[in-house]
Amino acid sequence: MNDRLYPLKFKPILKEKIWGGNKLSTVLNKPQGSMQNIGESWELSGVEGDVSVVSNGFLQDNTIEELIEVYMGDLVGDAVFSKFGTEFPLLFKFIEASDNLSIQVHPNDEVAMERHNSFGKTEMWYIVESEPGAKLVPGFNCPMDKQKYLEFFNNGALRDIVKWEDARPGDVFFIPAGRIHSIGPNILLAEVQQSSDITYRIYDWDRVDANGKSRELHTDWAVDAIDYSFSKEYRKSYSVNKNKSSNLVECQYFTTNLLDFDKNIDIDYGRLDSFVVYMAVEGRTLICAPGLDEPVELVKGETVLIPAEMKEIELKPLDGESKLLEIYI
């Protein structure tokens, strides 16, 4: 066995949520254990208190931070390492909602650094599965400003100014920091975001927990964090190039593409100075590379980190067709 870097899998970090369900377990095979309602599976995280641990190969049981300390740019890319050091800059999740998430907003870098000494939180969603009629909120439904927002909010009419959009499998929504949003029931999605766990809850549907307590709201903090701009179309349009990389979202924090393939494909990352993460959203895939002791299998619901030093990858679909989200900086 050699001790070169290889495609790294991590132990999922599961989060029980008041709005969660059981599809992360039944559809994506996450270990439910004694948890009742799993809302989130943190697939790869450098967030303090929730740092991911390797689950495969000779680096098993090491954390992502420990690996960055040792391998530096070979693991994450020289440019990424010089900018972020040992902090892993992105957070990858699968989320299942069986009830409405709160209407919420995330602060941008400036606000988050000032208030929380943290990155802000720009994110994107890829709908893996949803039931017919499932909807989510990706922003306002009309032109908005702070004063108008406060009028609706103070009159208990916030739900009248948010836009509900259908959420169908394959749909993509980009949620920049500052955009008001929520996810409705019967949706299973993949989320790519900055490494931050800061959420300002604005409205929680008057919910209470088993002890009759409602969750904390952050309405005052939210007012100054909201970006009041309005868009007529929040869903991202994209075209699929079969057996090639199709761009879904490109922003300063990450690029996300879709790999939809039904034959073996070769990928050359020679020009990329970044790690690559694959999130499997359909099928089973074999990941091969020169010098790899054995291929790594990736099944729907799994996530893998391709180290920056691995430049040549071959992907083989094992069930006829595979779909992977391909994410890098």
Number of C-alpha atoms within 10 A of each C-alpha: 7 8 10 11 20 25 23 20 24 24 20 22 18 22 14 15 18 19 18 23 24 19 22 25 17 11 12 18 14 19 15 16 8 6 13 13 21 25 25 24 24 22 24 27 27 21 19 11 7 12 18 25 25 20 16 15 14 14 16 14 14 14 17 21 20 13 18 19 14 11 17 19 21 19 25 29 21 17 14 21 22 12 10 11 17 20 18 21 22 23 21 23 23 27 25 30 26 21 17 20 23 22 22 23 29 28 29 21 19 14 18 18 13 10 11 13 11 19 21 25 25 24 23 20 23 24 20 23 21 20 13 12 11 17 21 20 24 25 27 24 18 15 13 14 13 12 10 12 19 14 12 14 17 9 9 11 13 17 16 12 17 19 19 19 19 15 28 18 16 14 18 23 22 22 21 20 20 24 22 25 21 21 27 22 20 21 25 28 25 24 22 22 23 22 24 22 14 16 16 22 22 22 21 17 12 8 12 12 9 7 6 8 9 13 15 11 16 15 16 11 16 20 18 13 21 21 21 20 13 15 13 11 12 17 17 12 12 14 9 14 13 13 18 15 18 18 19 23 20 14 12 7 15 18 16 23 20 27 24 21 21 17 15 14 14 15 13 11 16 11 7 15 20 23 23 25 24 23 26 24 28 20 17 22 26 17 19 20 19 12 11 17 13 13 17 19 17 26 20 19 24 23 27 22 20 23 21 23 22 22 18 13 16 16 23 22 22 17 11 12 17 25 22 26 24 19 24 21 21
